[in-house]
């Protein structure tokens, strides 16, 4: 660790994983040449393509860190980082499996029962099981400690009542992890009394309501639970340990390359446009320098996760700086675009710019707002 203890040591994968990178790039080139997908922005959140996810699973690129005995591939977090970085840089449609592979699988491996692991992990690794996250609630912002969803004990399990919001892919997912209050809120210990449950999104009492974004796309949802029964076998971890479990998930949610590569396909397209006189070329070097630094920081967190080290604060740094960078890519591209001189060659580039601008407001919200993450970093540095 560095002197202030905030960031793990950098993990250099430049030589060790070159062959894996080349393999992924060759596959992606084949996909692009065949027209199986068109590069986009924010594809890990918005581009849901189960067929593409299954094709990745067939190559062993989903469930990479899941142990072989649970249907995975027993590979390292750093190897998974290499694969996901290449997929994101290409703007590939990875939303279907993303959440399940990114944080549901590691949480199941750490907190799940044997029954839960054998039920879900092989299906996740094969690209056949999709998950959402039931954390955020209306009027709560990023304050998870204010959770109002209640879980009441009943014979054989629990009944959950409450509302979750901004639940990506809930209308297509099989299940989600729901954070609920299992004991009354204590003003002196706001984080106590929370628990996690694995909720089948096809259960009786669930109403999934679409939230349409400015782009006209539907990937966010409001999930209303009305006395939804969850069996004891679907409690994740221990009752009352929900806060500790959730915060451990955040290292996976906040630190990955999706926090700085959501608009990389736009940056790459801008580099091509720069050759044709686009003013975006003036900013590409500066933005690439930031991306390179974030690559090393995010890879360092992947190495820390592989070693079993604490990485939640480092993940907050990656998310904080990364989402600012991807937003700046969108803004620089927009400001440099000469819409009056558009050619047919530049039409797709303009579409990428417009989509990135519309998606940009969400960059600094999802996974924790900028203000919340600044607080996390400040506390770690002893500034608050």
C-alpha positions in Angstrom: 0.0 0.0 0.0 1.1 3.6 -0.5 1.8 5.8 2.6 -1.7 7.0 3.0 -3.1 3.5 2.7 -5.7 4.5 0.2 -4.6 2.8 -3.0 -3.2 -0.7 -3.4 0.1 -1.2 -5.2 -0.2 -1.1 -9.0 -0.6 -4.5 -10.7 1.3 -4.5 -14.0 -0.3 -6.9 -16.5 1.5 -5.5 -19.6 3.3 -8.7 -20.5 1.7 -11.5 -18.5 -1.7 -11.2 -20.0 -0.9 -10.1 -23.5 -2.0 -13.4 -25.0 -5.4 -13.1 -23.3 -5.8 -9.6 -24.6 -5.0 -10.6 -28.1 -7.5 -13.5 -27.9 -10.3 -11.2 -26.8 -9.4 -8.6 -29.4 -9.4 -11.2 -32.2 -12.9 -12.3 -31.1 -14.2 -8.8 -31.0 -12.7 -8.0 -34.4 -14.6 -11.0 -35.8 -17.8 -9.8 -34.2 -17.4 -6.3 -35.6 -16.5 -7.5 -39.1 -19.6 -9.8 -39.1 -21.8 -7.0 -37.8 -22.9 -8.9 -34.8 -22.8 -5.7 -32.8 -22.3 -2.0 -33.3 -20.0 -0.2 -30.7 -21.9 1.9 -28.3 -21.5 3.9 -25.1 -22.6 2.8 -21.7 -23.1 -0.7 -23.1 -22.6 -2.5 -19.8 -25.8 -0.8 -18.6 -27.9 -0.4 -21.6 -27.1 -3.0 -24.3 -28.8 -6.2 -23.2 -27.9 -9.1 -25.6 -28.2 -12.6 -24.0 -26.9 -14.3 -27.2 -23.7 -12.3 -27.0 -23.4 -13.1 -23.3 -23.7 -16.8 -24.0 -21.0 -16.5 -26.7 -18.7 -15.0 -24.1 -19.6 -17.8 -21.6 -18.8 -20.4 -24.2 -15.3 -19.0 -24.3 -14.9 -19.0 -20.6 -15.2 -15.2 -20.3 -18.1 -15.1 -17.8 -17.7 -16.6 -14.3 -14.0 -16.4 -14.7 -13.4 -16.0 -10.9 -16.0 -18.6 -9.9 -14.4 -21.8 -8.7 -14.5 -24.8 -11.1 -16.6 -26.8 -8.6 -19.4 -24.2 -9.0 -19.3 -24.2 -12.8 -16.8 -21.4 -13.2 -13.2 -21.2 -14.5 -11.1 -20.6 -11.4 -9.2 -17.7 -12.9 -8.0 -14.5 -11.3 -9.6 -11.2 -10.8 -6.9 -9.6 -12.9 -7.6 -12.0 -15.8 -11.3 -11.0 -15.5 -10.2 -7.4 -15.5 -8.3 -7.9 -18.8 -11.3 -9.4 -20.5 -13.8 -6.9 -19.2 -11.6 -4.0 -20.1 -11.3 -5.2 -23.7 -15.1 -5.7 -24.0 -15.8 -2.2 -22.7 -13.2 -0.6 -24.9 -14.9 -2.1 -27.9 -18.3 -0.9 -26.8 -19.7 -4.5 -26.7 -23.2 -5.4 -25.5 -22.5 -6.9 -22.1 -25.4 -5.6 -20.0 -27.3 -8.9 -19.7 -24.7 -10.7 -17.6 -22.8 -7.7 -16.2 -24.2 -7.3 -12.7 -24.4 -11.1 -12.1 -20.8 -11.6 -13.1 -19.4 -8.4 -11.5 -20.8 -8.5 -8.0 -23.5 -11.1 -7.5 -21.2 -14.0 -8.1 -18.4 -12.8 -5.7 -21.0 -12.1 -3.0 -22.5 -15.6 -3.4 -19.0 -17.1 -3.1 -18.4 -15.1 0.1 -21.7 -15.2 1.8 -23.9 -17.7 0.0 -24.9 -21.2 1.3 -23.9 -24.3 -0.6 -27.4 -24.5 -1.9 -27.3 -21.0 -3.2 -23.9 -21.4 -4.8 -24.9 -24.6 -6.7 -28.2 -23.1 -7.8 -26.9 -19.8 -9.2 -23.2 -19.8 -9.9 -23.2 -22.4 -12.7 -26.1 -20.6 -14.4 -24.3 -17.2 -14.1 -21.1 -18.7 -15.6 -23.0 -20.1 -18.5 -24.6 -16.8 -19.3 -28.1 -18.1 -18.5 -28.9 -16.3 -15.2 -29.3 -12.5 -14.9 -29.5 -10.4 -11.7 -30.3 -6.9 -10.6 -29.5 -5.0 -7.5 -32.1 -3.9 -5.0 -30.4 -1.3 -2.9 -31.6 2.2 -3.8 -35.0 3.5 -2.7 -37.2 6.5 -3.5 -36.2 9.7 -1.7 -33.1 8.2 -0.3 -30.4 9.1 -2.8 -27.2 7.3 -2.0 -28.0 7.0 1.7 -28.4 3.2 2.0 -28.7 3.4 5.8 -32.1 5.0 5.3 -33.6 1.8 3.8 -37.3 1.5 4.5 -38.1 -1.8 2.9 -39.1 -4.2 5.7 -38.7 -7.9 6.0 -41.1 -9.5 8.5 -40.5 -12.9 9.9 -43.1 -15.5 9.0 -43.3 -19.3 9.0 -40.5 -20.7 6.8 -39.1 -17.3 5.7 -39.8 -13.6 5.4 -42.2 -11.2 3.8 -40.7 -8.2 2.1 -42.6 -4.9 1.6 -41.1 -1.8 0.1 -39.9 -0.2 -3.1 -36.5 -0.3 -4.9 -35.6 2.2 -7.7 -33.1 2.6 -10.5 -32.9 -1.2 -10.7 -31.2 -1.9 -14.0 -32.6 -4.7 -16.0 -35.1 -5.8 -13.4 -37.7 -6.4 -16.2 -35.4 -9.0 -17.8 -33.5 -10.3 -14.8 -34.3 -13.5 -13.0 -33.6 -12.2 -9.4 -32.1 -9.5 -7.4 -30.4 -8.9 -4.1 -32.7 -6.9 -1.9 -31.5 -5.0 1.1 -34.2 -4.8 3.8 -34.6 -3.8 7.4 -35.2 -6.9 9.6 -35.2 -5.0 12.9 -36.3 -1.4 13.8 -34.1 1.5 12.8 -31.9 2.7 15.6 -30.9 6.3 15.4 -27.7 5.6 17.3 -26.7 2.7 14.9 -28.2 3.5 11.5 -26.4 0.7 9.8 -27.6 -2.0 12.1 -30.7 -4.3 11.5 -30.2 -4.6 7.8 -30.2 -7.9 5.9 -29.9 -9.2 2.3 -32.3 -11.5 0.5 -32.2 -13.2 -2.9 -35.6 -12.4 -4.4 -37.1 -14.1 -7.5 -38.3 -11.2 -9.6 -41.2 -13.4 -10.9 -42.6 -13.9 -7.3 -46.2 -13.0 -6.4 -46.4 -9.5 -5.0 -43.8 -8.0 -7.3 -44.7 -5.1 -9.6 -41.9 -4.0 -12.0 -42.5 -0.5 -13.3 -40.4 0.9 -16.2 -38.4 4.2 -15.9 -37.8 5.5 -19.3 -34.6 7.5 -19.8 -34.0 10.7 -21.8 -32.8 8.5 -24.7 -36.1 6.7 -24.8 -34.5 3.5 -23.6 -35.8 1.3 -20.9 -33.2 -0.2 -18.6 -34.1 1.4 -15.2 -37.0 0.2 -13.2 -39.0 0.7 -10.0 -39.6 -2.6 -8.2 -42.5 -2.6 -5.8 -42.7 -5.5 -3.3 -46.0 -6.2 -1.5 -45.5 -8.9 1.1 -43.3 -10.9 -1.2 -42.4 -14.3 0.4 -38.7 -15.2 0.5 -37.8 -18.5 2.0 -35.2 -18.9 4.7 -33.0 -20.7 2.2 -32.8 -17.4 0.2 -31.4 -15.3 3.0 -27.9 -14.1 1.9 -25.4 -14.4 4.7 -26.6 -13.7 8.2 -29.6 -11.7 9.4 -28.4 -8.3 10.6 -25.2 -8.4 8.5 -26.6 -6.6 5.5 -24.6 -3.5 5.8 -21.3 -5.3 6.1 -22.2 -7.4 3.1 -23.3 -4.6 1.0 -20.2 -2.5 1.6 -18.0 -5.4 0.6 -19.9 -5.6 -2.7 -19.2 -2.0 -3.4 -15.5 -2.7 -4.1 -16.6 -4.8 -7.0 -19.3 -2.4 -8.1 -17.2 0.8 -8.1 -13.7 -0.3 -9.1 -14.1 -1.9 -12.5 -13.1 -0.5 -15.9 -16.8 0.3 -16.6 -16.2 3.3 -14.4 -13.9 5.0 -16.9 -14.5 3.1 -20.2 -18.3 3.7 -20.7 -17.5 6.3 -23.3 -14.2 4.9 -24.7 -15.9 3.8 -28.0 -16.7 7.5 -28.4 -13.1 8.5 -27.7 -11.8 5.9 -30.2 -14.3 7.2 -32.8 -13.2 10.7 -32.1 -9.6 9.8 -32.7 -10.6 8.6 -36.2 -12.6 11.8 -36.8 -9.6 13.8 -35.7 -7.8 12.5 -38.8 -10.5 14.2 -40.8 -10.0 17.6 -39.1 -12.3 17.2 -36.1 -11.2 19.5 -33.2 -11.6 16.7 -30.7 -8.0 15.8 -31.6 -6.8 18.6 -29.3 -8.2 16.8 -26.3 -7.5 13.1 -27.1 -4.0 13.1 -25.6 -5.1 14.6 -22.3 -8.0 12.3 -22.0 -6.0 9.2 -22.9 -3.5 10.1 -20.2 -6.3 10.1 -17.7 -7.7 6.8 -19.0 -4.2 5.3 -18.7 -3.9 6.3 -15.1 -7.3 5.0 -14.3 -6.4 1.7 -16.0 -3.5 1.2 -13.6 -5.6 2.2 -10.6 -8.5 -0.1 -11.5 -6.0 -2.9 -12.2 -4.5 -2.3 -8.8 -7.9 -2.8 -7.2 -8.4 -6.0 -9.1 -5.0 -7.2 -7.8 -6.1 -6.3 -4.2 -9.3 -8.2 -4.6 -7.4 -11.2 -5.8 -5.1 -11.1 -2.7 -8.2 -10.7 -0.5 -7.2 -7.2 0.6 -9.6 -4.4 1.6 -10.3 -2.2 -1.5 -13.6 -0.3 -0.8 -11.9 3.1 -0.4 -9.7 2.5 -3.4 -12.7 1.5 -5.4 -14.4 4.8 -4.4 -11.4 6.7 -5.8 -11.6 4.8 -9.1 -15.3 5.5 -9.4 -15.0 9.2 -8.4 -12.2 10.0 -10.9 -13.4 7.5 -13.6 -16.9 8.8 -14.0 -15.6 12.4 -14.2 -13.3 11.3 -17.0 -16.0 9.5 -19.0 -18.2 12.5 -18.7 -15.5 14.9 -19.9 -15.0 12.7 -22.9 -18.7 13.2 -23.8 -18.4 16.9 -23.2 -15.2 17.4 -25.2 -16.7 15.4 -28.1 -19.9 17.4 -28.1 -18.1 20.8 -28.0 -15.8 19.9 -30.8 -18.6 18.5 -33.1 -19.3 20.6 -36.2 -23.0 19.6 -36.7 -23.3 21.9 -39.7 -20.6 20.0 -41.6 -21.8 16.5 -40.9 -21.1 13.8 -43.6 -22.6 10.4 -43.9 -19.3 9.0 -42.5 -19.8 11.2 -39.4 -23.4 10.4 -38.8 -22.6 7.4 -36.5 -20.1 9.5 -34.6 -22.7 12.2 -34.0 -25.1 9.5 -32.7 -22.5 8.3 -30.3 -21.9 11.9 -29.1 -25.6 12.5 -28.6 -26.1 9.3 -26.7 -23.1 9.9 -24.5 -24.4 13.4 -23.6 -27.9 12.0 -22.7 -26.3 9.2 -20.6 -23.8 11.5 -18.9 -26.1 12.7 -16.0 -26.2 9.1 -14.7 -22.4 8.6 -14.7 -21.9 10.4 -11.3 -25.0 9.0 -9.7 -24.9 5.2 -10.2 -22.7 3.3 -7.7 -22.8 6.3 -5.3 -23.0 10.0 -6.0 -19.9 12.2 -6.3 -20.7 13.8 -2.9 -21.0 10.5 -1.1 -17.7 9.2 -2.7 -15.9 12.4 -1.8 -17.0 11.8 1.8 -15.6 8.2 1.7 -12.3 9.3 0.4 -12.1 12.2 2.9 -12.8 9.9 5.8 -10.1 7.5 4.6 -7.6 10.4 4.4 -8.6 11.7 7.8 -10.0 14.9 6.4 -13.5 14.4 7.9 
